[in-house]
Amino acid sequence: MIERLHTGARMSKIVKHNGVAYLCGQVGAGDSVTEQTQDCLSRIDALLTEAGSDREHILQAIVWLRDMADFAEMNAVWDAWVPENHAPARACGEARLARDVLKVEIIVTAAIKT
């Protein structure tokens, strides 16, 4: 069974299937990469909770940065957020994001807690 939450014409914020939660890409508010990453991760926390998961159950994360020069700044926030010994598989790349003000977008897949 597939369960879709917060579904619109274009996407769902959460899709649950076979014990896995797939979150749509999250962006954050703020002027700096630090602020946007913090807000983005806060949004991910809320979606994970709603999906029945948490940071310790993240399987994979894909991080898109507008500029790879921001890699260290984003990682400082990321490293403080990920629980010790629970780092997911992760990829990070540079991409043009949907709006010019966006500096980071993060896509997460997580196991649902049983």
N, C-alpha and C positions, 0 to 999 in steps of 0.2 A: 504494500500500500504506500502511496505517495501522499504526503500531507504538505500543503502549501499555505504559508502564513503571510498576511499582508500582501496579497496578490493584486496587482494592477494589470493594465493592458500590456505592459512591456516586460514586467518581471515580478518575482516574489522576493520578499526580503529574506525569507527562510524557506528552504525545501528540506523536508525530512524523509528519509528512505532507508530501510534496512539498518537502522541504528546509527545513521550518520546524518548530521545537519550540515547543509550547504548554505552559507550566508552570501548574500549579494555583496558586491564591493562597497566598502564604507569609506567615506571621506569625513573630514572634520572641519570645524570652524576655527578661525584664528589667522593671525598674520604670519606667524613663523612656522617652520616645519615642526618644531617642538610642540607648539599649541595645537596644530592640526593633527599631529600624531596622537597626542594625549586625548583629544576629543574623539578621534576616530576609534581608538582603543576602548574608550568609555562606551561608545555605541556598540562595539563588538561585544563587550561584557554584557550589555543589556540584551542583545539578541541571543547570545549563548545561553543566558539564564532562561529566557523565554523558550528556547529550543530544548531545554533540559540538559544543558552541558555547562562547561566552564573552561577556564584557561588550561587546566591540567589535562583536558581531553582534546585539545586542538591537535589535529593530525597534520594539517598542512596550512601554510600561509603564503600568499603571493603578495608582494609589496611592489607597488609602482610609485616611482618618484618622478617628479617633473624634471629634476636635475640631480644626477648622481653625486654632485658636489655636496648634497644634503645627506648623504649616506650615514656619516658618523653622527650627525645630529638626530636623525631618525632612530638610529640604533641605540643611542643613549636612553631614549624613552622606551623603546622596545625591550631592551635588556632589563630594565627595571620592572617591566610589566609581566614578562614571562616568568612563571614560577621555576625555581631552581630544579634542574633535572627533568623538566617537562618541555624542553624546546621542541617545537614541531619541525617537520621538514619545511624548508622555506626557500623561496626564490625572491630575488629583488632585481628589478630592472628599471630603466628609464623609459618614460612614455609621455606623449602629449595626453593630458587629462581632459575631462569634459569641459572644464571651465578654466580660464587663465589664472584665476586666483588659487586654484587647487595645487598643492605641493605634494600630496601623498594620497594614495588609495590602497586599501588592504582588503584582500579577499581571504576568507577563512573557511576551512572544512574541519568539522569536529565530530568526534564520537559522542553519542548521546549517553549520558550516565544511566547505568542499569541498577 
